Amino acid sequence: MFAFLFHKSMDAFYQNISSFPTAVFTVLLAVCLVYWAGAVLGLFDLDLINVDASLDLNADSGHFVPDVLAGLLIKFKLVGVPVVITLTLIFLFGWFICYYLVHFTLGNVQNGILRFLFGIPIFAISLVGGAWLTTFAMKPFRKIFKNATTQPHKHILGQRAIVRTSRVDNAFGEATLDDGGAGLILKIRSTGEESFAKGDRVVIFEKLNDDNIYRVISEKEFSGQ
């Protein structure tokens, strides 16, 4: 069934995706796939990186890469959805653009200084093109994520939830809450040094900030046991 993947005609394809500049997008996409696999298994938060559209771009947080990333996402109006989704789409669209640009312009150029020099502008064009296409791809979903993050908090506080990540501490964690429908995935934090493991039942008792992060305690503590 997958014999065509090993056919000799695929050699040019493999050479393209494993050489500069397409290889950069190939690696970035591979990282995204690993991240998504970890998120499904509960090893990572879905919204590991958070970008706020109200960020002061003139302020220096002291962290160059996050500042540049936030600035680019805001410039292209790619806020309002989990950043990992945005980045995955940018890298995916960029990969396709880069692949075909390289295929039609550098197909006969061997790896070397010449390919590197021509590859830099191709990579830049592909990255910007990927971001531009992502702005259109994310428009239908922005309202969905906005509605999902504006649930009435009074119906969430005091509810019991089940830990879905490998751990929950004062800096990391997610839980699923049965809302009578498809269920909610909430970002949660424990109190002090307390920690929870996947499958533990917790009670949501406090909203921490505008990023929809909630403080939780154990069922036993909530029941006074």
VOBAZA-867609 format. One record per atom (N, C-alpha, C): y negated, x, z negated; residue in one letter. Coordinates in steps of 0.05 Angstrom, whole numbers, padded with zeros to 5 digits, always signed. Example, Ala and Ser with C-alpha at 12.3 -4.5 7.8 and 13.67 -1.06 7.14 Angstrom:
// VOBAZA-867609
+00114+00264-00156A/+00090+00246-00156A/+00066+00264-00156A/+00045+00257-00142S/+00021+00273-00143S/-00001+00258-00157S/
END
This chain:
// VOBAZA-867609
+00024+00017+00000M/+00000+00000+00000M/-00025+00017+00000M/-00025+00039-00016F/-00048+00056-00018F/-00044+00082-00002F/-00026+00081+00017A/-00020+00105+00032A/-00044+00114+00048A/-00061+00095+00057F/-00084+00103+00073F/-00103+00121+00058F/-00102+00120+00031L/-00120+00138+00015L/-00113+00167+00019L/-00088+00172+00027F/-00079+00200+00030F/-00077+00208+00059F/-00086+00190+00077H/-00085+00196+00105H/-00105+00218+00112H/-00100+00233+00132K/-00117+00256+00140K/-00145+00246+00149K/-00146+00221+00159S/-00172+00210+00168S/-00191+00207+00145S/-00181+00207+00120M/-00198+00203+00096M/-00210+00230+00087M/-00203+00252+00099D/-00213+00278+00090D/-00244+00279+00091D/-00255+00269+00113A/-00284+00270+00115A/-00298+00253+00093A/-00286+00231+00087F/-00296+00214+00065F/-00296+00229+00039F/-00273+00241+00032Y/-00271+00255+00007Y/-00290+00279+00006Y/-00293+00293+00029Q/-00311+00316+00029Q/-00340+00307+00025Q/-00347+00284+00035N/-00374+00273+00032N/-00380+00266+00003N/-00362+00251-00009I/-00368+00242-00037I/-00365+00264-00058I/-00353+00286-00050S/-00350+00308-00069S/-00369+00332-00064S/-00387+00328-00045S/-00406+00350-00039S/-00434+00340-00044S/-00452+00358-00048F/-00480+00351-00053F/-00493+00339-00028F/-00509+00318-00031P/-00519+00305-00056P/-00503+00281-00065P/-00484+00271-00048T/-00469+00247-00055T/-00453+00251-00081T/-00444+00276-00086A/-00428+00282-00109A/-00442+00275-00135A/-00469+00277-00135V/-00484+00271-00159V/-00480+00241-00166V/-00483+00224-00146F/-00479+00195-00151F/-00450+00189-00157F/-00431+00204-00145T/-00403+00200-00151T/-00397+00205-00181T/-00409+00227-00191V/-00405+00234-00220V/-00418+00213-00238V/-00443+00205-00231L/-00457+00185-00247L/-00442+00158-00247L/-00431+00150-00224L/-00415+00126-00224L/-00390+00128-00241L/-00377+00152-00240A/-00353+00156-00256A/-00360+00154-00286A/-00383+00165-00294V/-00392+00163-00322V/-00396+00133-00329V/-00408+00118-00311C/-00412+00089-00316C/-00385+00075-00320C/-00366+00081-00303L/-00340+00069-00305L/-00326+00075-00331L/-00329+00100-00340V/-00317+00108-00366V/-00332+00092-00389V/-00358+00090-00386Y/-00373+00075-00406Y/-00365+00046-00407Y/-00362+00033-00384W/-00354+00005-00383W/-00326+00001-00395W/-00308+00020-00389A/-00281+00019-00401A/-00283+00021-00431A/-00300+00039-00441G/-00304+00041-00470G/-00316+00017-00482G/-00335+00004-00468A/-00348-00020-00478A/-00328-00043-00480A/-00310-00045-00460V/-00289-00066-00461V/-00271-00062-00485V/-00265-00037-00491L/-00247-00030-00513L/-00262-00030-00540L/-00288-00035-00539G/-00304-00036-00564G/-00312-00010-00575G/-00312+00011-00558L/-00320+00038-00568L/-00350+00042-00566L/-00364+00027-00549F/-00393+00031-00545F/-00406+00004-00547F/-00432+00004-00554D/-00449-00019-00552D/-00454-00024-00523D/-00456-00050-00515L/-00463-00057-00488L/-00491-00047-00481L/-00509-00050-00500D/-00537-00042-00495D/-00543-00017-00511D/-00528+00005-00503L/-00531+00030-00518L/-00559+00041-00516L/-00572+00038-00492I/-00599+00047-00488I/-00617+00023-00485I/-00638+00022-00500N/-00655-00001-00500N/-00683+00007-00489N/-00693-00008-00470V/-00720-00003-00460V/-00737-00027-00464V/-00760-00024-00476D/-00778-00046-00481D/-00800-00045-00461D/-00805-00067-00447A/-00826-00068-00427A/-00854-00064-00439A/-00857-00065-00465S/-00883-00062-00477S/-00888-00033-00486S/-00870-00015-00478L/-00873+00013-00487L/-00900+00024-00478L/-00912+00041-00495D/-00936+00055-00488D/-00928+00080-00473D/-00932+00080-00446L/-00923+00102-00430L/-00940+00127-00434L/-00963+00124-00447N/-00980+00147-00453N/-00972+00161-00479N/-00954+00148-00493A/-00945+00160-00519A/-00922+00179-00513A/-00922+00201-00529D/-00901+00221-00526D/-00882+00219-00550D/-00858+00210-00545S/-00838+00207-00567S/-00825+00233-00574S/-00829+00253-00557G/-00816+00279-00563G/-00789+00281-00549G/-00781+00261-00535H/-00755+00261-00521H/-00760+00257-00491H/-00759+00279-00476F/-00767+00278-00448F/-00750+00259-00431F/-00724+00262-00432V/-00707+00246-00414V/-00709+00216-00420V/-00707+00207-00445P/-00711+00178-00450P/-00738+00168-00441P/-00759+00184-00445D/-00786+00176-00437D/-00788+00173-00407D/-00777+00192-00392V/-00777+00190-00363V/-00761+00166-00353V/-00737+00162-00365L/-00720+00140-00358L/-00734+00113-00363L/-00746+00111-00387A/-00761+00086-00393A/-00784+00082-00374A/-00799+00103-00367G/-00821+00101-00349G/-00812+00091-00321G/-00790+00102-00311L/-00780+00095-00284L/-00771+00066-00284L/-00756+00058-00305L/-00746+00030-00306L/-00769+00010-00308L/-00790+00017-00323I/-00812-00001-00325I/-00828-00002-00299I/-00831+00021-00286K/-00846+00022-00261K/-00833+00004-00240K/-00806+00004-00239F/-00792-00012-00220F/-00786-00040-00230F/-00797-00047-00254K/-00793-00073-00266K/-00764-00079-00271K/-00749-00059-00281L/-00721-00062-00286L/-00715-00065-00316L/-00732-00081-00329V/-00728-00086-00357V/-00720-00115-00361V/-00710-00122-00384G/-00702-00150-00389G/-00672-00154-00387G/-00657-00133-00379V/-00628-00134-00378V/-00617-00109-00391V/-00592-00109-00400P/-00581-00085-00411P/-00583-00061-00392P/-00593-00039-00403V/-00599-00016-00385V/-00574-00005-00371V/-00551-00007-00385V/-00527+00004-00372V/-00520-00012-00347V/-00526-00038-00346I/-00522-00053-00322I/-00541-00044-00300I/-00566-00040-00307T/-00586-00031-00288T/-00579-00004-00276T/-00571+00015-00293L/-00564+00041-00284L/-00539+00041-00266L/-00520+00024-00273T/-00496+00022-00257T/-00502+00013-00229T/-00520-00007-00227L/-00528-00017-00200L/-00544+00003-00185L/-00562+00017-00199I/-00578+00038-00185I/-00560+00059-00173I/-00541+00069-00190F/-00523+00090-00180F/-00504+00080-00158F/-00496+00054-00160L/-00479+00043-00139L/-00493+00041-00112L/-00517+00029-00113F/-00533+00026-00088F/-00541+00054-00078F/-00548+00072-00096G/-00556+00099-00088G/-00533+00114-00076G/-00509+00109-00086W/-00485+00122-00075W/-00480+00113-00046W/-00483+00087-00040F/-00479+00078-00013F/-00500+00089+00006F/-00526+00088-00003I/-00547+00098+00014I/-00543+00128+00019I/-00537+00143-00002C/-00534+00172+00001C/-00510+00178+00019C/-00488+00164+00016Y/-00464+00169+00032Y/-00470+00167+00062Y/-00484+00145+00069Y/-00489+00140+00098Y/-00511+00158+00109Y/-00530+00165+00092L/-00551+00184+00101L/-00538+00211+00107L/-00521+00220+00089V/-00507+00246+00092V/-00489+00244+00116V/-00475+00222+00119H/-00455+00219+00141H/-00469+00222+00168H/-00492+00210+00171F/-00506+00210+00197F/-00525+00233+00201F/-00532+00248+00180T/-00551+00270+00183T/-00540+00297+00176T/-00521+00298+00157L/-00510+00324+00149L/-00480+00326+00155L/-00470+00309+00172G/-00442+00309+00177G/-00430+00335+00186G/-00446+00350+00201N/-00436+00376+00212N/-00448+00400+00198N/-00462+00395+00176V/-00474+00417+00161V/-00455+00425+00138V/-00446+00449+00138Q/-00428+00458+00117Q/-00443+00463+00091Q/-00427+00464+00069N/-00439+00469+00043N/-00453+00496+00043N/-00477+00497+00032G/-00493+00522+00032G/-00522+00515+00026G/-00539+00535+00029I/-00567+00532+00023I/-00580+00511+00040I/-00572+00510+00066L/-00584+00491+00084L/-00578+00462+00076L/-00553+00457+00069R/-00545+00430+00060R/-00559+00423+00034R/-00562+00443+00017F/-00576+00438-00009F/-00605+00430-00004F/-00619+00445+00013L/-00647+00439+00018L/-00651+00412+00031L/-00634+00404+00050F/-00636+00378+00062F/-00626+00356+00043F/-00608+00364+00025G/-00596+00344+00007G/-00615+00335-00014G/-00634+00351-00023I/-00653+00344-00044I/-00669+00319-00036I/-00683+00319-00012P/-00698+00295-00005P/-00680+00270+00000P/-00655+00275+00010I/-00636+00253+00013I/-00629+00241-00013I/-00625+00258-00033F/-00618+00247-00060F/-00642+00231-00071F/-00666+00242-00068A/-00690+00228-00078A/-00694+00201-00065A/-00690+00200-00038I/-00693+00175-00023I/-00671+00155-00032I/-00647+00165-00036S/-00625+00147-00045S/-00630+00136-00072S/-00641+00152-00090L/-00646+00143-00118L/-00668+00122-00118L/-00689+00127-00103V/-00711+00107-00102V/-00701+00082-00088V/-00686+00085-00066G/-00675+00062-00052G/-00657+00046-00070G/-00640+00060-00086G/-00622+00046-00104G/-00637+00030-00124G/-00659+00041-00135A/-00675+00027-00155A/-00689+00003-00142A/-00699+00007-00117W/-00712-00015-00103W/-00693-00039-00098W/-00669-00033-00089L/-00649-00054-00085L/-00641-00068-00111L/-00640-00052-00132T/-00633-00063-00158T/-00653-00084-00168T/-00679-00079-00162T/-00699-00099-00170T/-00693-00127-00159T/-00683-00128-00134F/-00676-00153-00122F/-00649-00164-00134F/-00630-00146-00138A/-00604-00154-00149A/-00606-00166-00177A/-00626-00156-00193M/-00627-00164-00221M/-00644-00190-00225M/-00659-00198-00205K/-00676-00222-00208K/-00661-00247-00217K/-00638-00253-00205P/-00624-00278-00214P/-00613-00276-00242P/-00609-00251-00252F/-00596-00248-00278F/-00615-00245-00301F/-00641-00239-00294R/-00660-00234-00316R/-00664-00259-00334R/-00664-00283-00322K/-00667-00307-00338K/-00642-00312-00355K/-00619-00305-00344I/-00594-00309-00359I/-00594-00292-00384I/-00602-00266-00382F/-00603-00249-00405F/-00625-00257-00424F/-00647-00267-00413K/-00669-00276-00430K/-00660-00299-00447K/-00646-00318-00435N/-00636-00341-00450N/-00615-00334-00470N/-00599-00314-00463A/-00578-00305-00481A/-00588-00291-00506A/-00612-00279-00504T/-00624-00265-00527T/-00644-00281-00542T/-00647-00307-00535T/-00666-00324-00549T/-00652-00347-00563T/-00628-00342-00572Q/-00613-00362-00587Q/-00627-00368-00613Q/-00627-00393-00622P/-00640-00400-00648P/-00627-00385-00671P/-00643-00368-00684H/-00632-00350-00704H/-00622-00366-00728H/-00633-00389-00733K/-00625-00405-00757K/-00596-00413-00754K/-00586-00415-00729H/-00558-00422-00725H/-00539-00398-00726H/-00551-00374-00726I/-00535-00350-00727I/-00532-00340-00756I/-00554-00340-00771L/-00553-00330-00798L/-00535-00347-00815L/-00518-00333-00830G/-00498-00347-00847G/-00472-00352-00834G/-00470-00346-00808Q/-00445-00351-00793Q/-00426-00328-00797Q/-00400-00334-00794R/-00380-00313-00795R/-00374-00303-00768R/-00371-00277-00765A/-00365-00264-00740A/-00342-00244-00743A/-00331-00235-00721I/-00309-00216-00721I/-00318-00190-00707I/-00314-00168-00720V/-00322-00142-00709V/-00306-00136-00684V/-00319-00129-00662R/-00306-00123-00637R/-00306-00094-00630R/-00323-00078-00642T/-00324-00049-00637T/-00305-00034-00655T/-00301-00009-00649S/-00282+00007-00665S/-00291+00011-00694S/-00318+00008-00698R/-00329+00011-00725R/-00356-00003-00726R/-00364-00009-00750V/-00391-00018-00754V/-00403-00003-00778V/-00426+00009-00774D/-00440+00023-00796D/-00469+00016-00795D/-00486+00032-00808N/-00515+00025-00808N/-00530+00034-00783N/-00514+00044-00763A/-00527+00052-00738A/-00513+00042-00713A/-00490+00029-00716F/-00474+00022-00693F/-00457-00002-00699F/-00452-00019-00679G/-00432-00040-00682G/-00438-00065-00667G/-00417-00080-00660E/-00420-00106-00648E/-00399-00125-00659E/-00405-00151-00658A/-00386-00171-00667A/-00388-00195-00648A/-00366-00211-00648T/-00366-00235-00632T/-00369-00259-00651T/-00385-00278-00642L/-00390-00302-00658L/-00382-00326-00642L/-00365-00343-00654D/-00356-00367-00640D/-00378-00388-00643D/-00391-00394-00620D/-00413-00414-00620D/-00404-00441-00608D/-00378-00444-00605G/-00368-00469-00594G/-00367-00469-00564G/-00376-00447-00551G/-00376-00444-00522G/-00361-00419-00514G/-00375-00403-00498A/-00363-00378-00489A/-00363-00356-00510A/-00379-00361-00532G/-00381-00341-00553G/-00404-00322-00549G/-00414-00310-00570L/-00436-00292-00569L/-00427-00264-00577L/-00438-00244-00565I/-00434-00216-00573I/-00460-00207-00586I/-00459-00200-00612L/-00483-00193-00627L/-00482-00164-00635L/-00505-00151-00634K/-00507-00124-00645K/-00511-00126-00675K/-00495-00112-00691I/-00496-00115-00720I/-00496-00088-00733I/-00506-00087-00758R/-00507-00063-00774R/-00498-00070-00803R/-00486-00051-00816S/-00477-00055-00844S/-00499-00047-00863S/-00494-00050-00888T/-00513-00043-00909T/-00506-00017-00922T/-00525+00002-00923G/-00520+00027-00936G/-00497+00043-00923G/-00479+00052-00940E/-00456+00068-00930E/-00432+00051-00923E/-00434+00025-00926E/-00411+00007-00921E/-00404+00008-00891E/-00379+00006-00885S/-00370+00005-00857S/-00348-00015-00853S/-00344-00024-00829F/-00323-00043-00822F/-00308-00033-00798F/-00284-00043-00794A/-00267-00035-00772A/-00263-00059-00753A/-00252-00054-00730K/-00248-00075-00710K/-00229-00096-00722K/-00237-00121-00718G/-00222-00144-00728G/-00230-00154-00755G/-00247-00139-00770D/-00257-00148-00796D/-00275-00172-00792D/-00274-00190-00812R/-00291-00213-00812R/-00316-00208-00829R/-00339-00213-00818V/-00364-00208-00832V/-00382-00232-00830V/-00403-00232-00847V/-00422-00254-00848V/-00450-00243-00840V/-00463-00257-00823I/-00490-00249-00814I/-00510-00261-00833I/-00526-00244-00846F/-00545-00254-00865F/-00574-00246-00861F/-00580-00228-00842E/-00607-00220-00838E/-00612-00210-00809E/-00635-00218-00798K/-00643-00208-00772K/-00662-00184-00777K/-00655-00161-00764L/-00669-00137-00770L/-00695-00134-00755L/-00695-00140-00729N/-00719-00135-00713N/-00718-00152-00688N/-00737-00148-00670D/-00739-00164-00645D/-00718-00157-00624D/-00702-00137-00630D/-00680-00129-00611D/-00655-00144-00616D/-00656-00165-00633N/-00633-00182-00638N/-00610-00166-00651N/-00617-00150-00671I/-00597-00135-00686I/-00596-00149-00714I/-00571-00153-00723Y/-00567-00167-00748Y/-00553-00151-00769Y/-00561-00155-00794R/-00547-00142-00817R/-00524-00160-00825R/-00501-00148-00832V/-00478-00163-00840V/-00467-00153-00866V/-00452-00170-00879I/-00437-00163-00903I/-00409-00174-00901I/-00391-00165-00918S/-00364-00174-00916S/-00361-00203-00926S/-00340-00216-00917E/-00335-00244-00927E/-00332-00245-00957E/-00318-00225-00968K/-00314-00224-00997K/-00340-00222-01012K/-00358-00204-01002E/-00384-00201-01016E/-00400-00226-01013E/-00399-00240-00990F/-00414-00264-00986F/-00404-00286-01004F/-00377-00286-01009S/-00366-00307-01026S/-00368-00300-01056S/-00377-00276-01062G/-00381-00267-01089G/-00355-00259-01102G/-00335-00251-01086Q/-00309-00242-01097Q/-00310-00213-01104Q/
END
